[in-house]
């Protein structure tokens, strides 16, 4: 057979990644109206360029510094960035073997002025890139304006190339107070704006309030505008006859521009939210419209005492005014408007606002200025992500029903004008995905969000909320919003980022979905397990409630954690989508640590830190409840709110670990199970066979495999249930197979139950029964991470309904089955039903390595789509990924994927059944990687650029009209 280590696995993990979600800690924004591309810079030095959905380019500065400003060279596919270390960097969208889509091609740092001990005087505060893109103007803290030639980033060093207010000469011909003739009193340059009609003229605004209209050709000042408040920003009116300035006291002023050389005064001065003291208006723009009334957009300016903590952008036009109220800080904004110099009006069509936690677009062409749905950059962390779950190859029927439910939540607008996503530059060349993929994320506020993970852009499809099922305070915001509409300012809540959770017990911990029946199970922090069904109609019904005591009335334990969530009484209304019909409450109400669903048998299994339970949701009756606590494991009873731990117990456990680490592998003791003598014999037989296979190598540790250290039987939280699975296999004997359930715990215990499941015809007559068939105790007592049953050919068993609906081949029920048990330290395969050892692999490499995530994936050969092999994918606490063959457990490949210091990234990783994976690189971003050479999700796009300027020495030669094809637009930070 063809070895998939050569043809089916990805050769380099770094070449198969793309990032989903919202950039973490954005700090700068830029827009190219010609190419219709948007760029976002972050505090970590990342640069991300976005166009139409699927058009993405990502890179990173060599220095980990904050990107403070960015500017596009219009139409050229070039981007200029300024870092907080005062360095300028030039980027190009380029191609080339081994080069990323976004490449840094030049850098510059403004040198210090002679005679100045500190370089703060030359620190760049503002950048103006002229429309011709041949000259770059830099305003500094010292009040100077420096000029650089583009794209070579060459400083013009002639005597008249630098305008310094400290000379006083430019202002001597005008009647300016003496205190304004000194550069130090003027303050830093706050704003530079090019004249919209005369490219040789520019406004220079100083912090103290003085604004200068300067002519670059004649090197003369044409007008002076004397403001009496600290200046924040400037903006031209399209004709160039007027400009607007915003100030630190929350005011903005309009200034007429005359041809006479004189000191001008403002024509109007307005404090929109006065008369009480207001915060500064950080940025303001003035856009003309054909309707006659200009559109003014500004950020900030809120009343300091009443709403000083609000993050707002105001849009006003004549009598219409809207105060867009966001839940995170405003970074920057821009408008989509006509940039043709021959046009008479700006006619803005959209407003795009970059916030600290999300991106919001406003439709300015539609009455009411509604929001425009963003096709990418969705805030995954609108509420903190607590778990993830991926479904590959989603059936079309389920996909259509989920999409329909999402459209019912956010119906498409009835109007067409202006509602299309305005940032649509470039072309997405990627083919339509053959199969749809769903990524489900559970959140702290009790919501489950469904995302289209089929391509480069992660699109929101549907949001499921569980908070309305319980008695919480989640509904109090509605009254506040209704009252706010009648107040002044006219606030409008915009955006979906909500970092606050009314009740931490609502947090989603585990998710399970049957893609063929539409059954969904969602488990939470307070031991709640919800079973749901997908419905296309609205309904109002009462939810069945059941309680399962996992302690089984054990004495001597007291729960000291949070209380369970109180469910609402009476019928509850639900819109089309997933409707809960059953609530199973675990007692004590500890967080659910494992859950699994078998829709064909109508069974759901769940586990906590105290035990596991099995429930028949068709008959609404419990089947099984098992306590997994060790008698000495009292810490598990205290709950997550109690952090008190006995110092004596900690010292005692530490000494026990030291003593047991000195015990050789031959002297390990198997703790006998009080519930099954047969199980103990099976384990002893399995261990004996493993010892025979290992021989002397188990005593002398081989160089590629480290020794497995035994653990104390009374380690804290030993009863935590780590994994659960259902399987139709041989457990009682080798001739009769049937339904089984498997559970693995933190102490290395595995419980296997034989289930009596009646047929569909007799489901109402007979109840499900569970009998303990096997109980396995791993010798090293390492936590069991995953359990999977393999058929006679060594293939994983198909999912429920796959065989009955002819969606998969029937498993081999002739040969002997086997069970794969993955612990934190090693993998073992046992034959069934005898539970005799077949093969094992101790995790290799470095001391302290532990398995964190395990999944079975199918790898298809690149040369032949008909050939595929199954692999065991493993992620360790060191951040590396291993792939093993199944069931032989032969190592295939190993990759460095996640930094070992990134604990949250490792904990959030989720694998797909096709060899891909997701993990959080920040609270708001998923990194996607692929282990398969055939299944790779990455940007494939093109951008038409026009680059009239090129330098043979520093830049590659480009034709006047170049089509740049990008085959990979992401530089991964995997190390």
N, C-alpha and C positions, 0 to 999 in steps of 0.2 A: 504494500500500500504506500501511497505517497505520504511522505513525512510532512506534517503541517508545520513543523518547526522551521521549515524552509519556505513553504508556500502559503501558509495560513495565518501566521502571526506577523504582527507589525514589526518591521525591522528597527524602527526608531520611534519611541513613544512621543518624542517632541514634535514629530512631523504630523501628528494626527490629532491635534487639539484645536478647540475653539472655545471661546468664553461666552457664557450666557448670563444675562442679567444686567444690573445697573453698576457702572464703575464705582468702586469704593473711594470715598472721599474726593469727589471732583473739585477742581479748583480753578479751571479756566474753560472758556467756551469760544468757538470761532465758527464762522459760516462763510461758505463760498457760494454766492448767488449765481455764478456762471455754471459751475459744475454741480450745484445743489448738493454739496457735501457739508457735513457738520463734523467738527472735531471737539473732543473733550480731553482735557488734561487733568491729572490727578496729583494728589500730594505725594504719592510714591514715585512720581516721575513717569507714569504711563501716558502714552498718547494713543487715542483711539479715534478713528475716522469712520463715519457712518454715512451711507447714502440710502438707496432703495433697500428694502428688506433683502438680506443676503449679501449686500455689498458692505464689507467690513475690512478695515485694516488696523492692525494693532502693533505697537512697538513700545520700546521703553528706553529712557535715557540711561546712559551708563552710570550717571550719578543718581543716587536716591535723594532727589530734591524735589520740592514743590514746583509744579508748573504754575506760574502766576499769570501769564498772558500767552495768547496764541493768535496768529493772524495768517490767513490764507493769501498767497499770491494768486490773484483771481485768475481762474481758468488754467493755471499751469500745473496743477497737481502738486504744488509745493506748499509747505506749511512752516511758519516761523514760530518758535516757542521761546519763552523767557523763563528761566528758573530763578528761584529765590537766592541762588548764589551769584546772581548778576551775569550769567552767561546766556548768550543767544545761540540757538540751534536751528539749523535749516534741514527740513525733511523733504523727501521726494517719494512719490508713489512710483516705484520702479519694479522691473523684473530682472531676473538673472538667476543662473543656477546657484542654488544654495543661499540666495539673498531673500530677505523678507519683502513683503509688499510695501512696507513703509520703512525707508532707509534714511539714516542721518548722513548728510553729505557735506555739512559744514558747521562750524561753530565760531563764536567770537565773544570776547570779553572786553568791555570798555576800559581802557587804561586810566589810571589815576591822573589827576591834574598836577602839573609840576608845582611844588611849593606847598602842597597840602599833605599833612601827615596822615589824615584819614581818607579812605577811599569812599566814604559815604556820600561825598559830594557827587561822585560819578555813578552812584547807584541808580539804575534805570527805574523810573516810576511809571512811565507811560510810553506807548509805542504808537506811531502813526506810519502806516505803510501806504504810500501814495498810490492812487488808482493806476498809474502807469507801471507800478511794481518795479521801478528802477531806482527808487530812493526810499531809504528808511530813516525816519526821524525819531530820535530818542530823547525824551525829556527826563531830567535827572533830579535828584534831591537837592543838588546845589543850585537849581534854577537854570541850568544850561540846557541847550538843545543841540544835539550832535546828529550828524548826517552820515549814513552809510550807503555805499553803492550796492545795489542788488543785481544779481544773486551772489556776487562774489564776497559780500560782507566786508568790503574795503572801506576804511574810515577816510573821509576827505579831510586832509590835514592843512588845507590852505587857511590863511589868517581870517578870511571871512566865512569860513565854513561852519564856525561854531558861534551861535548866538548866546551870549551870556548876559543876563540881566544885571550882573554885578558891575558891568562896565558903566552902566548908566547912560551911555551914549544914545541908544535907541529912543530913550524917553526924554532927552533934553529939549527937543523941539516942541514939546507939549506941556501944557500946564498941569503937571502932576505933583502932588504933595511930595515934599522932600523924603518922607519916610518910605515912599514907594520906589525911590531911586536906588535903593540898596538891595542887592540880591538876597541877603539873609532875611530881610524883613518880608520879602515877597513869598518866601517859602518855596517848597518843591513845585515842579511843574505837575499839575494835576490832570490836564487834558490837552490833547492836540487834535485838531479837526481840520481837514482839508476843505477848502472852499468848493462847493458843489459845481460852480460854473467856471471858476478861474483856478486851475491846478497850481499856479504859482503862489497862491495866497493860502495862508493857514492861520487858524486861531491858536494862540498859545495862552492857556489859562493857568494862573498861579494860585497856590493854595490860599493866599490871603484874600483873593477876590479880584485881582487885576487880570484883565483879559486883553491880549494884544492881537491885532490883525496885522500879520507880518507878510511882506512880499519877498519871496525867496529870490526872484530874479533881480530886483533892485536892491535887495538887502536893506529895506527900509520898513519902518512902522507906518502903516496907513491909518490905523485907528486905535484908540485906547478906550477901554470900557472899565470904569472904576466901580467895582462892587464893594458893598460894605459888610458882606458876610463871607465866611470861609467857603471857597469853591469846592464842589464835588465833581461835577461833570458838565460838559458842553454838548450841544447838538445843533446842527444847521437845519434851517428850513430849506426846502428843495431849490427855491429860486436864488438863494444866497443873499436875499435882502434882509433876512432876520435870522437870529439864532437864539437859542434858549439856554439858560444856565440853571443848574440846581445847586442848592447850598446846604450847609450843615444845620441850619435852623428849620429845615422842613419846607423851605420856600423855593419857588422857581421864578425866574425873570425872563422876559422877552426883550431883546435888544434890537433896535433898527440899525442897519449898517448904511452909512452915508459916505459919499465920496470925499467930503471935507475932512481934513486932518484936525480932529478935535477930540476932546474927552466926552464920550457918549454916556447918556443916562438911559436906564431901562424904561421901556414904554409901559410895561406892566410888571407888577410884582405880586405874586399870589402865594399864600400859605394854605394849601388845599384842606388841611385838617386842623387849622388853627381855630381860635386865636391863642389857645394854650400852647406851652412849649412842645415842640415836635422834634422827632429824630431826623437825621439827615436824609435827604433824597440822594441816594448813591449814584443813580444813573437815570437819565431822561432822554427820550427820543421824541421827535416831532415829525409826524407824517401827514402829508397833504392828501386829500381825497377829492373826487369829482363832486361829491355832495356839497362841498364848500367848507364844511367845518373840519378843521384839522383834528387828527387823532394824536393824543398825548399819552405816552406810556412812561411810567416811572416806578422805581422800586424804593421802598422806605417811606419816610415822611409821616409816620404814624404818631398820634399824640403820645408823648413820652410817659405820662403818668398812667393813662388808662390802658393803652395798647402798645406799650413799649416793647413787649415780648412777642408781638405778632410779626410774622414774616409775610410781607404783602407786596404785591405789584398792582398798581392802579392803572386802569384804562379809562380814559374819559374823552368824550366827544360831545361838545355842546352841553346839553342837560343830562345826557346819559353818562353815568359813572358807575363803575364796578370795582370793588376792592377785592382782588383775588387773594384769599387767605390760605396760606400753605402751612403745613405742619413741620417744615424744615427750612433752614436758612436759604435765602436766594443767593445763588452764585453769580449768575449773569443771565441776560436775555437778549434776544434779537427778534426783528420782525422780518417776515417774508413779504417783500414789496417789489415794485417795479424799479429796476436799476438802470434802465435805458436812459441815457443822458438827453435824448431827444424827446422823451415823454414829458408831459406837463405835470402829472401828478404821481405821487408815490403809490396810492391805492393799496394799502397793506391788506394782505389776505390772511395772514396768520401770525400769531405771537408764540414764540417758543421760549420757555423759561426753564433754565437749568437750576435745580435745587440740590441741596446737599444729599437728598435721599431719593430723588426721582426726577423725571423729565416730564413736563406738561406742555401741551400745545393747545392754543386757543384759536378757534375759527372766528376771524374778524369780519367775514363776509356775510355771516348769518345773524339774523336778529337774535339778540340775547347773548351773543358771543359764547357759544357752547364749546366744550372741550373736544379735541380730536383724539380718537384712540391711537395710541402709539403701537406700531407693529413690532417694535423691539425695545430694548432697554426697560423692560417691565421691572418694577421694584419687587423682586422676589421676596424681599424682607419687609414688605408692607406691615407684616407682623413677623416676629422672629421665627425662623425656620427651626422646627424641632425634630423633623424626620423626613425621609424621602422614600419614594417607591416608584419603580419603573415597570412599565408593561410594554413588551415588544410585540410587533405584528398584531396590532389591534384590529379586530374584525370590523369591516365597514359599517355593520349595523350598530355596534356599540359606539363607534366614532361619530356617526351621524346623530345619534341620540344625545351624546354629550355636547356636541356642537349646538344642537337645537336648544338644549337646556341653557347653555351659555348665552345664546342669542335672546332667549326670553328674559334673562337678567339684564342684558344691555342690548336692547333692540336697535337695529341699524337705523340711522336717521332717514326721515322721509325726503329730505332735500339732498341734492347731489353737489351743488356748488360749494366749493371750498372745503369739503369734508375729506378729500383725499389727502393722504400723508404728503406734506409739502417737500420733505427732504428725500427726494427720489432720484438722486444722481447715480450714475453708473448703471451697469447691467448685471443682473444675476445670471450667470451661465450654468449654474448647477441644474442637473436634471431633477425632475420630480421624483421624490422618494418612492421606492417600490412598496414600502410598508410604512404604516403610520406608527409612531411611538408616542406613548403618554408618559409624562413625568408628573407624579403626584407629590405635592409637598404639604406636610402637616405643619401647623403654625401654633404659636403660643396662645392666640385668641380663640382657639377651637375651630378654626377653618381648615378646610382641605382644598387646595387649589390644583386644578387640572391644567397642564401645559402641553402644547403641541411641541414635542421634542423630535419631530421628524427631520428638521433641517437645521440651518445655521441660526435662524432667529427663533428664540423661544417665545411662543405666542400664548397668551392666556386664553383659555377656552371656557372655563366654568369654575365657579367658586361655591363650595358647599360650607355652610355654617352649622355648627352644632350648639351654639350658645343659646339659641331660642328654645331648645329642649329643656333647659334647666332654669331654675330661678336664680338669676344673676342681675347685676345692675347694668347690663349692656345696653339697655334701651334708653338710658337717661340722656344720651346725646341728642335724640330727636327733638326733645322739647327745647333744648338750647338753640338748635339751628333754626327752629321756627321763630323763636323770639328775636334772633339776630337779624332777620330779614327786615324788620321794621326799625332797626337802630341806625345810628350814624357813627362811624362810616358804614356804607352799604356792603358788609362783608358777604363773600360767597366762598364757601368751603370748596376747595379745589384740590385734586390729587387723592391718592389712596393710601399714602404712607401713614400708618398709625402705630407708633412704637409702644403704645400702652395697652395692657391687657387688664380688663376689669377683674379677672379672677385667674390666677395662675393654674388652678385645677383644671381649667378648660383645655390646657395644652394637649396637642395630639402627639402620641408617642409611637404608635404603630398603625400601619395601614395594610389591608389586604383586599384584592379585587379579583373576582372571577370574570374574565373578559368575555366569556361565552354566555353566561346567564345574567350578567349585570348586577350580581350581588356584591356588596361592598361592606367590609367590616372596618370600623374605626375605633381605636382604643386610646384612652386618655390618661392624664396624670393622676386622677383620683380614682382609678380602678374602673372607670366606666368603659363598657364595650358595647358599641352600637352596631347593629346589623341593619343594612339598608338595601332597598331595591330601587332600580331605576324605573321611573315612571314618566310618561309623556304628558300627563294631565295633572292639574292641581288637585289637591286633596286636603281634607281636614279629618284627622283620625286620632284615636288614643293609642299611645305607644305602650306595648306590653312591657312590664317591668319584672325582672327576676333578680334575686339576690343569691349569691353563692358564697358560702363561708369556706375559705380555703384553709383555715386553721382547724376546721373540724372539731371545734370546742376543746382545743388543747388548753390545758390549765397553765397558769404561771406566766402568761404573756399579756402585755398591756400595750395597746396601740397609742403612740404619743404623737402621731402625725396629724395631718389635716383631716377634716371630716369629708364625707362623700358629698357629691353635688346633689342637691334636692331637685328631682324632676318636677316639671309642671304637671298639674292635674287637668284632666279634661282634654277635649280635642285640640289639636294644634294644626294650624294651616301650613301647608308646604307648597311652594311653587313647583313647576315641572322640573324634574331632576331626580336626585337621590332622596328617597323618603325613608326615614328610619321607622321600622316596625317593631324593633325589639331592643330593649336596654337591659344588659346584664351588668349588675353591680357586684364587683368583687369586694369581699370583706376579709381583712382590713382594706381600706381604700388606698392601697399603694399603687404606684405607677405601673401600668402594664408594660412588661419587658419583652413579650413575644406574643404573636398572634398568627393564626393560619386559618384558612377557610377551605372547605370542600363542598361546593355548591351541589354536586351530584348526590352527595350523601346528606345534605342539609345539616352539616355539622360545622361548628366553629370552636376552635380551641384557643385558649389564652393562658398566659402565665404572668406572675408577678414575682416579687422577692419572697413570697411566702409559699407559693405552690402554683399548681395549674388546674384548670378546669376544662370540661368538655360539655358543650350545650347543643341540644337538638332544637334548632330554631323553627323547624316545621311544626313540632308538637309543643313548642314553648316549654320544654322541660329540661332540667339538668340531667346529664348522663354520668358525670364523674367529677370529683373534687379530691385533689391529692395535696397534702402538705409536704413540702420539701425541706422544711427547716431542720437543721441540726439542733439537738436539745440545748447546746451551749450558745446557739446563735441568737442571742437576745437583742443584738444591735439592730437586726432587721425589723424588730417590732417597734422601734422608736420613731421610724419615719424620717422623711427628708428634712423636717423642721427641727430635729434634735441632733445636735452635733456633739453631745457629751459622750465620751468614751473613757472607760476605766484605764488609768495609767498602768495599773498592775496587769490588766489583761493584755495591754499592748506589749509590755515587757515580756510577759509570759509567752506570747505568740512569737516574739522576736527570737527568744532563746530556743523555742521549739523549731523554728526554721533553721537556726544555726546547727542544732543537733541533727536534724533530719538531712541537712545538706551533706553531712559527713557519712551518711549511710550509703553503701554501694547499691547499684541497681539490683543486685541479687537478693538483698535483704529487705526489699520493700514489703510492706504489710498491706494486704487487701482487707478493707473493712467489710465485714460480712453484713449482708442485708437481713434484717429481721423479718422481712416479708416474703422472701422467696429463697428457699434452700437450693432449688434447681438452678436459679440464676447464679448463685455463688459457685456451683460446680462448673457451669458454663464458662464463667469468667476465669476460674482456675485452669480449666482446660485450654482456653484461649491464650492465657498468659504463658502456660507451659509450652505451647506450640510456638509462640513468638520467641521465647527464650531459646528453643531449639534452633529456630531459624537464625537468630542473631548470633548464637555461639559466643565465642570469646570477645566479639566486637562490642557486646553490650557492657562488658566490664571495662575494657580499654576503649575510651571514646575515640571514634574515628575522626580524622581531621576535617571531614566535611559535615559531620553531624555532632552536635553538642549533647551533653548528658541532660536527661530530663530529671528535674529535681522534684521530689515528692512535696506535697503541701500538707499543712495541718488540717485535720478534720474539722476543727472548730474555728477556721478562719471566718472573719466577718462576711456576712451576706453570702454564705455558701449555698443558701437555698434559692438564689435567684434563678429563675427559669430563663435560659438564654435562647433556646430554639425549640420549635415545634414543627412537626410535619405529619401529613397523612400519606399512606401508601397502601396499595393493594398488593400484598406479598405473602410469602410463606413465613408464618411465625410459630404455629403449633406443630406442624409436621411438614414433610416435604411433598405431600400429595395434594393438600388442600390449601388453597390461597384464599385470602379474604382481606377486608378492610383492617387497617392497623393505624395506630397513632403512636408517635414517638416524641419524647420530651427529653431535653438535655439541660443540665443545671450547672451552676457555677462551681460545684464541688466535684465535677467529673462523673456524675451519675447520669445514666440513660435509662429511661423507663419506656418499655414497649407494651402497648395494650392491644389485644385482639378485640375487634369490634363486631358486634352482631347488628348489621344494618339491614332492615327489611327492604324488600323490593318496593318500587314505586307504587305498585298496585296494593301492597299491604302496609303502606306507611302509616295509614290511619289506624290500623289494627294492632300493630306491634310497635314496641318502643325499642330504641337503640340501647344496647348493653355493651359494657366494656369490662374486659377481664385482663388482669395483669399477666402478660405472657413471659416477658423477660425483664430482668433488671441487671444492668451492667454497671460496674464500678471501675472506671479507669484507674490503673495503678498509680499514676502520677497525680491524679486528682485535679488536673488542669480543667478550667472551664470548657464546656462543650460549646463550640461556636456554631456548628451546623451539623445536620444529619440529612442524608439523602440515601434513598433506596435505589439500587441498580438492578435491571432485569438480567436475564440469562446471558445476554450479549454485552453486558456492561454498560448499557445505555440508561440514562435517567428515565424514570417512569413518566408517561405523558400526563398532561394536566387534565383536570376533570372535564368531561364532555368531548375531549379531543378524539377519542377512539369511537365513542358512540355516534358522533356526528361526522365520522370519516375525515377528520382533520389531521390525523396523525396515524402512523402505523401502530398496530397493537403491540404491546410489549411481549417479549419472549417469556412465556410462562412454562416452558418445558424444562429449560435448564435451571440450575440453582441460582437463586437471587443472592444479592450481597448488600450490606449496608455500609455506607461510608460515614464514619464519625470523625469530624474535624474538631480538635481541641485547640487551645491557644498554643500548644507546643508541638503537636504532631498530628498526622493523619493515619487512620487505621481503616482497613477494609475487612469486615467479617462476613463469612458465608452465612446464609440463612437456610433453614431455621436453626441450625446447630450452634450458631454463633461461635464458629471456630475462626481463628486468625487466618487471613489470606495474604495480606501484605501490609506494610506500614512504611511511613517516612517521617523521621524526626526532622523538624525544621532546622535548616543549616544556617551557615554564615556566622553571625556574631552573637556573643553572649548577651542575654537580655532580650532577644528577639521574641515577639509574641504575635500570634495570629489575631487580627482584628476583624477582617471581613473575608467571607468565603462565598463563592458562587460557582455554579456549573454553567458553562457557556459552550455554545456550538460554534466552531470555527470552520468556515467554508473555504475550500481551496481556491486560490486565485486562478489556477489553470482550468479547473473544472468545477462548475457550480453544483454538480450532482454529488460531489464527494465532500464530506465534512467529517470532522472528529469532535468529540467532546473533550473539554478540558476543565480542570479544577483551577479556578482563579483565586489567588490568595493575596490579601494585603496585610502587611505586618505593621507593627508599631514603629518601625524604622522608616516607613513610607515607601518601601519597595514592593513590587508586585511580582509574584511567582506564578507560573503556569505549569501544571502537572498533567500528565496523561491520565485518563480514567479507563479502567480501574487499576492500571498497573502502578500509578503514582510515580511515574518517571519524570524527573524535572525536564522541562522543555526550554523555557526562557525565563529571564529575570530582568526587570526594569527598575530604574530609580524613577519614582513618580512624584511623591509628595515629600516635602522636607520633614524630617523626623521631629522637628520642633513644632510643626503645625499639627497640634493635637486635634483641634476642631476639624481641620481638613480631613484627617484620617478617620475620625469618628463619623463624619458626614458622608463618606464614600458609599456609593451604591453602584453595583454592576448591572449590566444588561445581559440578556440571554444570547446576544450576538457578539459579545466580546468588547463592548464599549463600557464606559464608566463616567460617573459624575462625582465631583467633590467640591466643597465650598472653599474657594480661595480667599473669600472675605464674607462678611455677613450678607452681602447682596449679589455675589457672583459665583456661578458654577463654572468650574473648569471641566471640559469634556475631553476625554482621551479615548483612544482606540487601541486594543490589543490585536485586532484583526486587520490583515492587509487588504481584505475585501470590503469590509464595512467601515468606512471612514466618513465622518461628517466634518467638512471644512469649507471655508469660503472659496468660491470659484466665481470670479467676477471680472468685469472690464470697465475702464474709465477712459473717455476721450479727453485728452488734455492738449493745450496749446501753449508751447514753451518757446517764445521768441528769443529768450536770452539764454545763452549757454557759454560756459568757459571751458575750453579744451583742457586746461590744466587741472581744474578742480571738479568739473561736472562732465558727465557723459554727453555727447552730442545728440541732440534731439531734433527731429524734423519739426516743421511748423505745425503739422497736424499728426499727432502720434496717438495710436491706440495702445494703451498699456493693459496687458492681460495679467491678472493676478491669480495665481493658482493656489496661493496660501497666504492669508493675510493676518496671521497671528504668530507672534513670537512668544513661545511658552516660557514660563518661569519654573518649569519642573526641574528639580535638582535633588 
